[in-house]
Amino acid sequence: MLPMLEIARRAGASNETLYKWYGNKQGLFKSLVEDNATRITSMIYAVINDVGDDRGLDVLIPVGERRLSVLASERAIALNRAAACDVQIQARLEGPFRRTVAKRYCRPSRTSSSKQP
């Protein structure tokens, strides 16, 4: 899990700027998720506008394909992995799922206990 300082460095911004814009790491995650949702919504409307109103499945198939491309993108996968490794988000996950996610995607924190609840 990247600390905010490293995220700021990679983004070419200061740590203070990220905290000013997002408040904390959860605010950053929320903003990224909202951005993905806006992109998907825009794609849905673009497909509907391209094919017209009366073509049901003809609309849903390209929308599904475009949505899948967003959900399977490297950006979305990285965001989901980062969010899943956040301690506050992990606390909301159910037992076996939380342990599986943590074991598979998250590096142990230097400050956290090696025991998993």
C-alpha positions in Angstrom: 0.0 0.0 0.0 1.5 3.3 -1.0 1.6 6.1 1.5 0.2 9.5 0.5 3.7 10.9 0.3 4.6 8.3 -2.4 1.3 8.9 -4.3 2.0 12.7 -4.2 5.6 12.1 -5.5 4.3 9.9 -8.4 1.6 12.4 -9.2 4.1 15.3 -9.3 2.2 17.1 -6.4 3.0 17.9 -2.8 1.7 15.8 0.0 0.1 18.9 1.4 -1.8 19.4 -1.9 -3.2 15.9 -1.9 -4.4 16.3 1.7 -5.9 19.7 0.8 -7.7 18.3 -2.2 -8.9 14.9 -0.8 -8.6 15.2 3.0 -7.1 11.7 3.4 -6.5 8.5 1.5 -10.1 7.4 1.7 -11.1 10.8 0.1 -8.6 10.1 -2.7 -10.1 6.6 -3.3 -13.6 8.0 -3.3 -12.6 10.6 -5.9 -11.1 7.9 -8.1 -14.1 5.7 -7.8 -16.4 8.6 -8.6 -14.2 9.4 -11.6 -14.6 5.8 -12.9 -18.4 6.0 -12.4 -18.5 9.3 -14.3 -16.5 7.7 -17.2 -18.8 4.7 -17.3 -21.9 6.9 -17.2 -20.5 9.0 -20.1 -19.8 5.9 -22.1 -23.4 4.6 -21.5 -24.9 7.9 -22.8 -22.5 7.9 -25.8 -23.6 4.4 -26.8 -27.3 5.3 -26.4 -26.7 8.4 -28.5 -24.9 6.5 -31.1 -27.5 3.8 -31.6 -30.8 5.6 -30.9 -33.5 5.0 -28.3 -35.4 1.9 -29.6 -32.7 -0.7 -29.9 -32.7 -2.4 -26.5 -30.0 -5.2 -26.7 -28.2 -3.3 -29.4 -27.5 -0.7 -26.7 -26.8 -3.0 -23.8 -24.2 -5.1 -25.5 -21.8 -2.3 -26.4 -22.4 -0.6 -23.1 -21.5 -3.9 -21.3 -18.4 -4.3 -23.5 -17.3 -0.7 -22.7 -18.0 -1.0 -19.0 -16.1 -4.3 -18.8 -13.1 -2.6 -20.5 -13.2 0.1 -17.8 -13.6 -2.4 -14.9 -10.8 -4.6 -16.2 -8.4 -1.7 -16.9 -5.1 -1.5 -15.1 -6.3 1.7 -13.5 -9.4 0.1 -12.0 -7.5 -3.0 -10.9 -4.9 -0.9 -9.2 -7.5 1.2 -7.5 -9.4 -1.8 -6.2 -6.2 -3.4 -4.9 -5.1 -0.2 -3.2 -8.6 0.3 -1.6 -8.7 -3.4 -0.5 -5.4 -2.9 1.3 -6.5 0.2 3.2 -6.9 -0.7 6.9 -10.2 1.1 7.3 -11.7 -0.5 4.3 -10.4 -3.9 5.3 -12.2 -3.6 8.6 -15.5 -3.5 6.8 -14.8 -6.7 4.8 -16.1 -10.1 6.1 -13.6 -12.6 7.7 -12.4 -15.1 5.1 -12.7 -12.5 2.3 -10.7 -10.0 4.2 -7.9 -12.5 4.9 -7.9 -13.6 1.2 -7.6 -10.1 0.0 -4.9 -9.1 2.5 -2.9 -12.2 1.8 -3.1 -12.0 -2.0 -2.7 -8.2 -2.6 -1.4 -6.4 0.5 2.1 -6.2 1.8 2.3 -6.5 5.6 2.6 -3.1 7.2 5.7 -2.4 9.3 3.4 -1.0 12.0 0.6 -3.6 11.9 0.5 -6.9 13.7 1.2 -10.0 11.7 -2.0 -11.5 13.1 -5.1 -11.1 11.0 -8.6 -11.0 12.7 
